[in-house]
Amino acid sequence: MNGVSAWQPIETAPEDTLVIVGWLDDEDPETPERHDFDWKEDGCWQHHYEDVEFANEVAPPGSKMPKERAPYTHWIGLPPIPRRS
């Protein structure tokens, strides 16, 4: 793990490191918590960027599209995988 075991502001996320990202979805008041895995490269969230690019290529007109900017507000490091005992 990258030494971070509590949620941190997204602005502090490391570059080139897979992390868990989180945000609250304003369009879903019942269950707003969202999580994903992503990594930042040259200031760009790669998984989110790929999702936006894919949607732009294949989504029919009128589809609900992902926002151009990643909605992430927080991140947390991945814990290490437990060793077998």
C-alpha positions in Angstrom: 0.0 0.0 0.0 1.1 3.5 -0.5 1.0 4.3 3.2 -2.5 5.9 3.1 -5.2 4.1 5.0 -7.8 7.0 5.4 -9.7 9.0 2.7 -7.7 11.9 1.4 -8.6 14.9 -0.7 -8.4 14.1 -4.4 -5.9 16.9 -5.0 -3.3 14.9 -2.9 -3.6 11.7 -5.0 -0.2 10.4 -6.2 0.7 10.1 -9.9 1.1 6.7 -11.5 -0.4 4.7 -8.6 -3.6 2.7 -8.7 -5.9 4.0 -5.9 -9.5 3.7 -4.9 -11.4 6.9 -5.8 -14.7 8.1 -4.3 -17.4 10.7 -4.7 -21.0 11.4 -4.0 -23.4 11.2 -6.9 -25.8 14.1 -6.6 -28.3 12.4 -8.9 -28.8 9.4 -6.5 -29.9 10.7 -3.1 -30.8 7.2 -1.8 -27.3 5.7 -2.3 -24.9 8.4 -3.4 -21.6 6.8 -2.5 -19.5 5.8 -5.6 -16.2 4.1 -5.7 -13.8 3.0 -8.5 -10.2 2.2 -9.2 -8.2 4.7 -11.2 -4.7 6.1 -11.6 -3.5 9.5 -12.5 -0.9 10.1 -15.3 0.3 13.5 -16.2 -2.6 15.0 -14.2 -5.3 12.9 -16.1 -7.3 10.2 -14.5 -6.8 7.4 -17.0 -9.7 5.0 -16.3 -12.2 7.9 -16.3 -10.6 9.3 -19.5 -11.0 5.9 -21.2 -14.7 5.7 -20.2 -15.3 9.2 -21.6 -13.6 8.3 -24.9 -15.4 5.0 -25.2 -18.8 6.6 -24.6 -18.1 9.3 -27.1 -17.3 6.7 -29.7 -20.2 4.3 -29.2 -23.1 5.9 -27.3 -26.1 6.7 -29.4 -27.4 10.3 -29.5 -29.3 11.3 -26.4 -27.4 8.9 -24.1 -26.4 9.9 -20.6 -22.7 10.5 -20.9 -20.0 10.5 -18.3 -18.8 14.0 -17.3 -15.7 15.2 -19.1 -14.0 15.8 -15.7 -13.7 12.9 -13.3 -16.2 13.4 -10.4 -13.7 12.1 -7.8 -13.5 14.0 -4.5 -11.4 11.6 -2.4 -8.9 8.8 -2.7 -7.5 6.0 -0.5 -4.6 3.6 -1.0 -5.1 0.0 -1.8 -4.3 -2.3 1.2 -1.8 -5.1 0.7 -3.1 -8.5 -0.1 -3.0 -10.8 3.0 -0.3 -13.5 2.9 -1.4 -17.1 3.3 -0.7 -18.5 6.8 
